[in-house]
Amino acid sequence: MKNRYGVYVHLPWCARRCHYCSFNVHVDPDRDERAYTDAVLAQWTAMRPAFTGAPETLAFGGGTPSLHPPDELARLVRALAPQGEVSLEANPESSEHVEAWRDAGVTRLSLGVQTLDARWTRFLNRAHGLEESHALIERVRAAGYPTWSVDLIFGLPGQSVADLEQDLDRLLAHEPPHVALYGLTVHPGTAFERAVQRGRLTPVDEGVWEAMYTMLIERLADAGLDRYEVSNFARPGHRSAHNEHYWTGRAYAGLGAGAHGLLPDGKRTIVPEEPAAFIRAPRAWETEEPSPEMAATDLVLSSIRHVDGLDLGALRRTGWGLAPDPVQRLVDADVLVAGPRRVRLDGRGWHLADHVTARLVAALRPSS
């Protein structure tokens, strides 16, 4: 279908690596940003024939994309020419460019604030302070962006529900149209994993985590922000159009070092992670064709988290379906709603999304 794909551009550099971060990020004060932009455009030229029509959305992720010069961002927006949303992940230390991003064609900002509590800002090793966070949000509000979002992290070691509620109060005082929640996960290879292994950090108790999530969804709903994905809440008209490509199984081009993509023919693309290698050979991505079972698994993993749930027709087109008995057990447990066209999370299923997803993957069977 024309115009139903997005483009993701990975801009991998950061001012510093946060203690919890497991993404493909690089701290390099001598980075060649113009050469990187050239490489992204060269990759798009080579990949472009796989897609029909203009992209619907464009998203800059990272890393810290807001470190990329606004004129280089403008070059990318002009060349990629999306028809709709252009989103940029932005951190408070880059707030002087808010108006320049808007003038470059960015229509949606995702603000990597994470917390408005000084204790947790230091704990996470963020490259900014609270004054910069508040200033960024207010500057974005005044700049006239059509929409914007704020990230909030929770489940930090030693954090209480009361601590989190105070943090949320500070955030909601800015009246954000969209909030993305991130429950802290201790990823392999991070500073947090090493601290847990040495006994210096204790992950938050599951019961406390669930109490935090329950409080957050209730408070956000009271503030007019409705959950449309496990971790994403928006006022009407402020959903992330680009992220819905991922959650509904639509195609997207993945450009830049370490980027993954999904071509319209179902093949997946993977770009080498090192920025220098990418700049030298921007057309050197790998392509893999997932098996029907893997395609079905990927569809379950991406779409069950969304409020619309899993499209059973799309699942059948992979050659796989769901065994009825395991699905019925999830329905009987009040964590899933199942209809003739879709299955979706319900009730405590939102809290147990990973568990429900694992059960659905285990219930996959080849279609007869």
Secondary structure, DSSP 8 states (H G I E B T S, - for coil): -TT--EEEEEE-B-SS--TT--SS-B--TT--HHHHHHHHHHHHHHHGGGS-S--SEEEEEES-GGGS-HHHHHHHHHHH--SS-EEEEE-GGGGGGHHHHHHHT--EEEEEEE-S-HHHHHHTT-SS-HHHHHHHHHHHHHHT-SEEEEEEEE--TT--HHHHHHHHHHHHTT--SEEEEEE----TTSHHHHHHHTTS-----HHHHHHHHHHHHHHHHHTT-EEEETTEEE-TT-S-TTHHHHHTT--EEEESTT-EEE-TTS-EEE--S-HHHHHH-TT--EEE---HHHHHHHHHHHHTTBTT-EEHHHHHTTTEEE-HHHHHHHHHTTSEEE-SSEEEE-GGGTTTHHHHHHHHHHTEEE--
